Amino acid sequence: MTEMQSSSTKFNGFADLCLMSSDLIDDAIEMGFARVGVLLKVDEFESMEFESMRSASANVNFGILIETDTVSEMHKILRMLRPTIMRSKGLVAVKGTNPKVSRAALESRGVDILIEPKMNHVLARTAKKNSVAVALTSTTLLRTKGLHRAEVISDYRMCIKLWRKFGFPLLLGSGATNVYELRTPQEFESIGSLLSLDRHEVREILSETPKKVIQKASIGISGVELVPKNRG
């Protein structure tokens, strides 16, 4: 896995870093993505053999998805898997299940992606400070209807408004668990239009931000703060 994860982040094209199944890798690449990220549940990440990850395409970055309602459980999982995460330089994503978990994730240098939080000014500043990407997924839009869907769109638009103001990393991803939930880059442009993003912004979010996220993960700091040497 080390060889795969250390491959160049200088890819040209679009990336979907929010696939929820390794079975979707080939389909996503065929749909026009130059890079994909596969976020596995804790037990799946623990049981997956490094040889399988190492033999995967250089277009793939594996990672872990932490989904919990408590901050203590999030930190417990990070501590438990820190050696594996650091050795594999995998992506670390946390589901924004509530404001406390979202804030703790954004304050952790070991987290690369926070998925679908309800953003506010405090969280936006923290995401910017610690370079944690906030991910919005098309699957959530697809699965919701009526008033709930209107609420999701409103939350996403607020996140985008804060992104424009504070400049934290923003991702658009599918969040797909099956092939029917995958979306092409062109479909993401349409989704972006629904969320008040213009074409240039969507292309930036689908291409430049994923490079920065992968670059951060490749350093492998996972909660370890790097302090510059004293040159004085």
C-alpha positions as CSV (number, residue, x, y, z in Angstrom):
1,M,0.0,0.0,0.0
2,T,2.9,2.4,0.7
3,E,4.0,2.3,-2.9
4,M,0.4,3.0,-4.1
5,Q,-0.3,5.8,-1.7
6,S,3.1,7.5,-2.4
7,S,2.3,7.8,-6.1
8,S,2.3,11.3,-7.5
9,T,-0.6,13.7,-6.6
10,K,0.0,15.5,-9.9
11,F,-2.9,13.9,-11.8
12,N,-4.8,15.7,-14.5
13,G,-8.5,15.6,-14.4
14,F,-11.3,15.1,-11.8
15,A,-11.4,13.1,-8.6
16,D,-14.2,11.6,-6.5
17,L,-12.7,10.9,-3.1
18,C,-15.9,9.8,-1.5
19,L,-16.6,6.3,-2.8
20,M,-17.9,4.0,-0.1
21,S,-17.1,0.7,-1.8
22,S,-14.0,-0.7,-3.6
23,D,-16.3,-2.4,-6.1
24,L,-16.9,1.0,-7.7
25,I,-13.3,1.9,-8.6
26,D,-13.4,0.7,-12.2
27,D,-16.9,2.2,-12.9
28,A,-15.9,5.6,-11.5
29,I,-12.7,5.7,-13.6
30,E,-14.7,4.7,-16.7
31,M,-17.1,7.5,-16.0
32,G,-14.3,10.0,-16.3
33,F,-12.5,10.4,-13.0
34,A,-8.7,10.4,-13.0
35,R,-8.5,9.6,-9.3
36,V,-10.8,8.0,-6.8
37,G,-10.8,7.7,-3.0
38,V,-12.4,4.7,-1.3
39,L,-13.5,5.3,2.3
40,L,-13.9,2.0,4.2
41,K,-15.7,1.4,7.5
42,V,-13.5,0.7,10.5
43,D,-13.8,-3.1,10.4
44,E,-13.3,-3.2,6.6
45,F,-10.2,-1.0,6.9
46,E,-8.8,-3.2,9.6
47,S,-9.4,-6.5,7.7
48,M,-8.2,-5.3,4.3
49,E,-4.8,-6.8,3.4
50,F,-2.1,-4.3,2.5
51,E,-1.2,-6.5,-0.5
52,S,-4.6,-5.9,-1.9
53,M,-4.2,-2.2,-1.5
54,R,-0.7,-2.2,-2.9
55,S,-1.9,-4.1,-6.0
56,A,-4.7,-1.5,-6.7
57,S,-4.4,1.0,-9.4
58,A,-2.2,4.1,-8.8
59,N,-5.5,6.0,-9.5
60,V,-6.8,4.9,-6.1
61,N,-6.4,6.2,-2.5
62,F,-7.9,4.1,0.3
63,G,-9.0,5.5,3.6
64,I,-11.2,5.1,6.6
65,L,-14.6,6.5,7.3
66,I,-15.3,7.1,11.0
67,E,-19.0,7.5,11.8
68,T,-19.8,8.0,15.5
69,D,-22.0,10.2,17.6
70,T,-19.4,10.8,20.3
71,V,-16.0,12.7,20.3
72,S,-14.5,10.1,22.7
73,E,-15.2,7.3,20.3
74,M,-13.8,9.2,17.4
75,H,-10.5,9.8,19.2
76,K,-10.4,6.2,20.4
77,I,-10.7,5.0,16.8
78,L,-8.0,7.4,15.6
79,R,-5.6,6.3,18.4
80,M,-6.3,2.6,17.7
81,L,-5.7,2.9,14.0
82,R,-3.0,5.6,14.0
83,P,-0.1,3.2,13.3
84,T,-1.9,1.6,10.4
85,I,-3.0,5.0,9.0
86,M,0.5,6.5,9.3
87,R,2.1,3.4,7.7
88,S,-0.4,3.3,4.8
89,K,-0.7,7.1,4.5
90,G,-4.4,6.6,3.9
91,L,-7.2,9.1,3.9
92,V,-9.0,9.8,7.2
93,A,-12.7,10.9,6.9
94,V,-15.2,11.6,9.6
95,K,-19.0,11.8,9.1
96,G,-20.3,15.1,10.6
97,T,-23.0,13.5,12.7
98,N,-23.3,16.3,15.1
99,P,-21.7,19.7,15.9
100,K,-19.4,18.3,18.6
101,V,-18.0,15.6,16.4
102,S,-17.6,18.0,13.5
103,R,-15.6,20.5,15.6
104,A,-13.4,17.8,17.1
105,A,-12.7,16.3,13.6
106,L,-11.8,19.7,12.3
107,E,-9.5,20.4,15.2
108,S,-7.7,17.1,14.6
109,R,-4.6,17.2,12.4
110,G,-5.2,13.5,11.7
111,V,-8.4,14.1,9.8
112,D,-8.4,14.8,6.1
113,I,-12.1,15.0,5.3
114,L,-15.2,15.9,7.2
115,I,-18.3,14.7,5.4
116,E,-21.6,16.6,5.4
117,P,-21.4,18.7,8.6
118,K,-23.8,21.5,9.3
119,M,-21.3,24.3,8.8
120,N,-21.1,27.6,10.7
121,H,-18.6,30.4,11.0
122,V,-16.6,28.6,13.8
123,L,-16.3,25.4,11.9
124,A,-15.4,27.2,8.7
125,R,-12.5,29.0,10.5
126,T,-11.3,25.8,12.0
127,A,-11.4,23.9,8.7
128,K,-9.4,26.7,7.1
129,K,-6.8,26.8,10.0
130,N,-6.2,23.0,9.9
131,S,-6.7,22.4,6.2
132,V,-9.4,19.8,6.7
133,A,-11.6,19.4,3.6
134,V,-15.4,19.6,3.9
135,A,-17.2,17.1,1.6
136,L,-20.7,17.4,0.2
137,T,-22.1,14.3,-1.4
138,S,-24.6,13.9,-4.2
139,T,-26.0,10.7,-2.7
140,T,-27.5,12.6,0.2
141,L,-29.3,14.8,-2.3
142,L,-30.6,11.7,-4.2
143,R,-31.8,9.9,-1.1
144,T,-33.8,12.8,0.3
145,K,-37.2,14.1,-0.8
146,G,-39.6,17.0,-0.1
147,L,-38.8,19.2,2.9
148,H,-35.8,17.2,3.9
149,R,-34.2,17.6,0.5
150,A,-34.9,21.4,0.7
151,E,-33.1,21.4,4.0
152,V,-30.1,19.6,2.6
153,I,-29.9,22.0,-0.3
154,S,-30.1,24.9,2.1
155,D,-27.3,23.4,4.3
156,Y,-25.1,22.8,1.3
157,R,-25.6,26.4,0.0
158,M,-24.7,27.7,3.4
159,C,-21.5,25.6,3.4
160,I,-20.6,27.0,-0.1
161,K,-21.3,30.6,1.1
162,L,-18.9,30.0,4.0
163,W,-16.3,28.4,1.7
164,R,-16.3,31.5,-0.5
165,K,-15.8,33.7,2.6
166,F,-13.2,31.6,4.5
167,G,-11.5,29.5,1.8
168,F,-11.4,26.1,3.5
169,P,-10.9,23.1,1.2
170,L,-14.2,22.0,-0.3
171,L,-15.0,18.7,-2.0
172,L,-17.8,17.4,-4.1
173,G,-18.1,13.6,-4.0
174,S,-20.7,10.9,-4.8
175,G,-20.8,9.1,-1.5
176,A,-21.8,6.2,-3.6
177,T,-22.3,2.7,-2.2
178,N,-23.5,1.2,-5.5
179,V,-23.1,1.9,-9.2
180,Y,-26.4,3.6,-9.5
181,E,-25.2,6.4,-7.1
182,L,-22.1,7.2,-9.1
183,R,-22.2,10.5,-11.0
184,T,-20.1,11.7,-13.9
185,P,-18.1,15.0,-13.7
186,Q,-20.6,16.5,-16.1
187,E,-23.5,15.6,-13.7
188,F,-21.6,17.2,-10.9
189,E,-21.6,20.4,-12.9
190,S,-25.4,20.2,-12.9
191,I,-25.5,19.5,-9.2
192,G,-23.2,22.4,-8.6
193,S,-25.5,24.7,-10.5
194,L,-28.3,23.6,-8.2
195,L,-26.1,24.6,-5.3
196,S,-25.2,28.0,-6.8
197,L,-21.7,26.9,-7.9
198,D,-20.5,28.1,-11.3
199,R,-18.7,25.8,-13.7
200,H,-15.3,27.1,-12.8
201,E,-15.9,26.6,-9.1
202,V,-17.1,23.0,-9.7
203,R,-14.0,22.2,-11.7
204,E,-11.7,23.6,-9.0
205,I,-13.5,21.6,-6.3
206,L,-13.3,18.4,-8.4
207,S,-9.7,18.8,-9.4
208,E,-7.5,21.1,-7.3
209,T,-8.9,20.4,-3.9
210,P,-8.5,16.6,-4.2
211,K,-4.8,17.1,-5.0
212,K,-4.4,19.1,-1.8
213,V,-6.2,16.4,0.3
214,I,-4.1,13.6,-1.1
215,Q,-0.9,15.6,-0.6
216,K,-1.8,16.2,3.0
217,A,-2.6,12.5,3.6
218,S,0.7,11.5,1.9
219,I,2.7,13.4,4.5
220,G,1.2,10.9,7.0
221,I,1.1,13.3,10.0
222,S,-2.1,11.8,11.4
223,G,-2.4,13.9,14.5
224,V,1.3,14.7,14.8
225,E,2.1,18.4,14.5
226,L,5.3,19.1,12.5
227,V,7.3,21.9,14.1
228,P,9.9,23.7,11.9
229,K,13.5,23.5,13.0
230,N,14.9,26.5,14.7
231,R,17.2,28.2,12.3
232,G,18.1,31.0,14.7
